[in-house]
Amino acid sequence: MRTSGRITEARVFIERLVPAEPLVLELSGGPCIGMRFPAWKRFAARKIFLGRILRGDWYPRGVQSPPEARPAPPFPSYAEAPRLLRDAAEAFVQAICTAHARGGGCITHPYLGKLTAPDALRFFALHARHHREQLIRRMARRGAGPELLSGQRAVENQVVAAGLVEER
């Protein structure tokens, strides 16, 4: 899905969809996403990066997606991508809130290790915002309309309403 070394809009949409399924499965008692760093690197990454990310002042660029988050064909159409994104995000939010209410709700991040439910929701909301800003810039260059972002925006509004991320 790369064209000229750049990530396409469709890939950004799909990368937001792909991790939701393994995360929902993990929250339901299934296997967790595999760790990509040894313990000492996860400790260092958490100390150096996690606080900055969760404060919302910075989000890293150029981090390679783990295999579980890489899209594979068949890819959804532009018309169905926003609905799929919204459905996947809503399933994840529902699963993590349910697990948290039962006293669980931790998910495994491949580079940062275990994240509690509030941290995971905030992390993924900020990650979505990071990609949303990329999409807006790319789509504006191509003359695409904002309706393609409506699914992601609806989920962001839920997270903002829950007080996990401030509106920009």
C-alpha positions in Angstrom: 0.0 0.0 0.0 3.0 2.3 0.0 3.3 4.6 -3.0 6.5 6.5 -3.5 7.6 5.8 0.1 4.5 7.5 1.5 1.6 5.9 3.4 -1.7 6.2 1.6 -4.9 7.4 3.2 -6.4 4.0 2.9 -3.5 2.4 4.8 -3.9 4.9 7.6 -7.6 4.1 7.9 -6.9 0.3 7.8 -4.1 0.5 10.4 -6.6 2.0 12.8 -8.9 -1.0 12.1 -6.5 -3.8 12.3 -5.3 -3.6 16.0 -8.9 -3.4 17.3 -9.7 -7.0 16.8 -6.6 -8.5 18.7 -7.1 -5.9 21.5 -10.8 -6.8 21.9 -9.8 -10.5 21.9 -7.2 -9.8 24.6 -9.7 -7.9 26.7 -12.1 -10.9 26.4 -9.4 -13.2 27.9 -7.7 -14.2 24.6 -4.0 -14.0 23.8 -2.2 -10.7 24.0 -0.3 -9.0 21.3 3.3 -10.0 21.3 6.0 -7.9 22.9 8.5 -6.5 20.4 11.0 -5.2 22.9 12.9 -7.0 25.8 11.9 -5.9 29.3 14.7 -3.3 29.6 13.8 -1.6 26.4 10.1 -1.5 27.4 11.1 0.1 30.7 13.2 2.7 28.9 10.5 3.4 26.3 7.9 3.9 29.0 10.1 6.2 31.0 11.2 8.3 28.0 8.0 8.3 25.9 4.8 7.3 27.6 4.4 10.3 29.8 5.0 12.7 26.9 2.5 10.8 24.7 -0.2 10.7 27.4 0.1 14.4 28.2 -0.8 15.0 24.6 2.2 17.3 23.8 4.0 14.9 21.5 3.5 11.8 19.4 6.4 9.9 17.8 6.6 9.7 14.1 8.0 7.0 11.9 7.5 4.1 14.4 6.9 0.9 12.4 3.6 -0.9 13.1 4.0 -4.4 14.6 2.9 -7.3 12.4 -0.5 -7.5 14.1 -1.3 -4.0 13.1 -0.2 -4.2 9.5 -3.1 -4.4 7.0 -3.4 -7.2 4.6 -5.8 -7.4 1.6 -8.6 -7.3 0.9 -8.8 -3.6 1.8 -12.1 -1.8 2.4 -13.3 0.8 0.0 -13.2 4.5 0.8 -16.9 4.5 1.2 -17.0 1.7 3.8 -13.7 2.6 5.7 -15.3 5.2 8.0 -18.1 2.9 9.1 -15.6 0.0 9.7 -13.3 2.4 11.6 -16.2 3.6 13.8 -17.5 0.1 14.4 -14.0 -1.2 15.3 -13.3 1.7 17.6 -16.7 1.4 19.3 -16.1 -2.3 19.9 -12.7 -1.6 21.4 -14.1 1.2 23.7 -16.9 -1.1 24.8 -14.6 -4.0 25.5 -12.1 -2.0 27.5 -14.7 -0.2 29.5 -16.4 -3.6 30.3 -13.1 -5.2 31.3 -12.2 -2.1 33.4 -15.5 -2.3 35.2 -14.7 -5.9 36.1 -11.3 -4.8 37.5 -9.3 -5.6 34.4 -8.9 -3.8 31.2 -5.1 -3.8 30.7 -3.9 -4.3 27.1 -0.5 -5.1 25.8 1.3 -2.6 23.7 4.0 -4.2 21.6 6.7 -1.6 22.5 5.5 -0.2 25.8 4.1 -3.3 27.6 0.9 -3.4 29.6 -1.3 -0.2 29.6 -4.2 0.2 32.0 -7.6 0.9 30.6 -7.5 4.7 31.1 -4.0 5.0 29.7 -4.8 2.7 26.8 -7.9 4.7 25.8 -6.0 7.9 26.0 -3.0 6.5 24.1 -5.2 5.2 21.3 -7.3 8.4 21.2 -4.1 10.4 20.8 -2.8 7.9 18.2 -6.0 8.4 16.2 -5.7 12.2 16.5 -2.2 11.9 15.3 -3.3 10.0 12.2 -6.4 12.1 11.7 -4.2 15.2 11.4 -2.1 13.3 8.8 -5.2 12.4 6.9 -6.6 15.9 6.9 -3.4 17.2 5.3 -3.2 14.5 2.7 -6.9 14.6 1.8 -6.8 18.4 1.5 -3.9 18.0 -1.0 -6.1 15.6 -3.0 -9.3 17.6 -2.7 -11.1 14.8 -0.8 -14.0 15.8 1.4 -14.1 15.6 5.3 -16.9 12.9 5.2 -14.2 10.2 5.1 -13.1 11.3 8.5 -16.5 11.2 10.1 -16.2 7.7 11.6 -13.0 8.6 13.4 -14.3 11.9 14.5 -17.4 10.3 16.1 -15.2 8.0 18.2 -12.9 10.9 19.1 -16.0 12.8 20.3 -16.9 9.8 22.6 -13.4 9.8 24.1 -13.5 13.6 24.6 -16.9 13.4 26.3 -15.4 10.8 28.7 -12.7 13.4 29.6 -9.8 11.3 28.4 -8.6 13.7 25.7 -9.2 17.5 25.4 -10.7 18.8 22.2 -8.3 20.6 19.9 
